[in-house]
Amino acid sequence: MSGFKKFILKGDLVDLAVAFIIGTSFAAVVTAFSDMLLAYIGKAGGAQEIGKMVIGGVDVAPFINALIAFLILAAILYFLVVLPYTKAKERFFPADVDGPTEVELLTQIRDALASR
């Protein structure tokens, strides 16, 4: 069981899973949700639908849609994947604070080389 924990919590497995999620099915769900949200924003802004919202002769709907989809996706991934992963990693693999720091090691190496 400890080998399985090491496999899951070490390496790039979580990074790969997050990239896969972003690139596939979850992006479609977030895009559909942002389209629905855009319809409400458009109605609140006085437009019949945000897809027809034009500012200065430029259609702003695709940009707003992409921005909202990105923010929703980033928040969900952070709170549901990255944060729990970081807490689990700290719990099962605590940082070794008993040993010397890098600066102390480098100082020792420097002193050893200087004493030669």
C-alpha positions as CSV (number, residue, x, y, z in Angstrom):
1,M,0.0,0.0,0.0
2,S,2.9,2.4,0.7
3,G,4.2,1.8,-2.8
4,F,0.9,2.8,-4.2
5,K,0.8,6.0,-2.1
6,K,4.3,6.9,-3.4
7,F,3.2,6.2,-7.0
8,I,0.2,8.5,-6.7
9,L,1.8,11.3,-4.7
10,K,5.2,11.5,-6.3
11,G,6.1,12.4,-9.8
12,D,4.1,14.0,-12.5
13,L,1.0,11.8,-12.3
14,V,-1.2,14.6,-10.9
15,D,0.2,17.1,-13.4
16,L,-0.6,14.8,-16.3
17,A,-4.1,14.1,-14.9
18,V,-4.8,17.9,-14.7
19,A,-3.6,18.5,-18.2
20,F,-5.8,15.6,-19.5
21,I,-8.8,17.0,-17.7
22,I,-8.3,20.5,-19.1
23,G,-7.9,19.1,-22.6
24,T,-10.9,16.9,-22.8
25,S,-14.3,16.4,-21.2
26,F,-14.2,18.8,-18.4
27,A,-13.6,21.8,-20.7
28,A,-16.8,21.0,-22.6
29,V,-18.8,21.0,-19.3
30,V,-17.3,24.3,-18.3
31,T,-17.9,25.8,-21.7
32,A,-21.5,24.8,-21.6
33,F,-21.9,26.3,-18.1
34,S,-20.2,29.6,-19.2
35,D,-22.5,29.8,-22.3
36,M,-25.5,29.6,-19.9
37,L,-23.9,32.2,-17.7
38,L,-23.3,34.4,-20.7
39,A,-26.9,34.3,-21.6
40,Y,-27.8,35.7,-18.1
41,I,-25.1,38.3,-18.4
42,G,-26.4,39.4,-21.8
43,K,-29.9,39.7,-20.5
44,A,-28.7,41.7,-17.5
45,G,-26.7,44.0,-19.9
46,G,-29.8,44.6,-22.0
47,A,-28.8,42.5,-25.0
48,Q,-31.1,39.8,-26.3
49,E,-28.2,37.4,-26.0
50,I,-24.5,38.0,-25.4
51,G,-23.6,36.4,-28.7
52,K,-24.9,39.5,-30.4
53,M,-23.2,41.9,-28.0
54,V,-21.0,44.1,-30.1
55,I,-18.7,46.8,-28.6
56,G,-17.1,49.3,-31.0
57,G,-17.9,47.0,-33.9
58,V,-16.2,44.0,-32.4
59,D,-18.0,40.9,-31.2
60,V,-16.9,40.4,-27.6
61,A,-18.9,37.2,-26.9
62,P,-16.1,34.7,-27.7
63,F,-13.6,36.5,-25.5
64,I,-16.0,36.8,-22.6
65,N,-16.9,33.1,-23.0
66,A,-13.3,32.0,-23.0
67,L,-12.5,34.2,-20.0
68,I,-15.3,32.9,-17.9
69,A,-14.6,29.3,-18.9
70,F,-11.0,29.7,-18.0
71,L,-11.7,31.2,-14.6
72,I,-14.3,28.5,-13.7
73,L,-11.9,25.7,-14.8
74,A,-8.9,27.2,-13.0
75,A,-10.9,27.6,-9.7
76,I,-12.4,24.1,-9.9
77,L,-9.0,22.5,-10.6
78,Y,-7.3,24.4,-7.9
79,F,-9.8,23.7,-5.1
80,L,-10.7,20.1,-6.1
81,V,-7.3,18.8,-7.4
82,V,-4.3,20.9,-6.5
83,L,-5.2,21.9,-3.0
84,P,-6.1,18.3,-1.8
85,Y,-3.0,16.9,-3.6
86,T,-0.7,19.4,-1.8
87,K,-2.3,18.6,1.6
88,A,-2.0,14.8,1.0
89,K,1.6,15.2,-0.2
90,E,2.5,17.2,3.0
91,R,0.7,14.6,5.2
92,F,2.3,11.5,3.7
93,F,5.7,13.0,2.7
94,P,6.6,15.7,5.2
95,A,9.5,17.9,4.4
96,D,12.8,16.9,6.1
97,V,13.5,19.9,8.3
98,D,16.0,18.1,10.5
99,G,18.9,18.2,8.1
100,P,21.1,21.2,7.2
101,T,19.8,23.8,4.7
102,E,21.3,24.3,1.3
103,V,23.1,27.4,2.5
104,E,24.7,25.5,5.4
105,L,25.8,22.7,3.1
106,L,27.3,25.1,0.6
107,T,29.1,26.9,3.5
108,Q,30.5,23.6,4.7
109,I,31.7,22.7,1.2
110,R,33.3,26.1,0.8
111,D,35.1,25.8,4.1
112,A,36.3,22.3,3.3
113,L,37.7,23.5,0.0
114,A,39.3,26.5,1.6
115,S,41.0,24.4,4.2
116,R,42.7,22.2,1.6
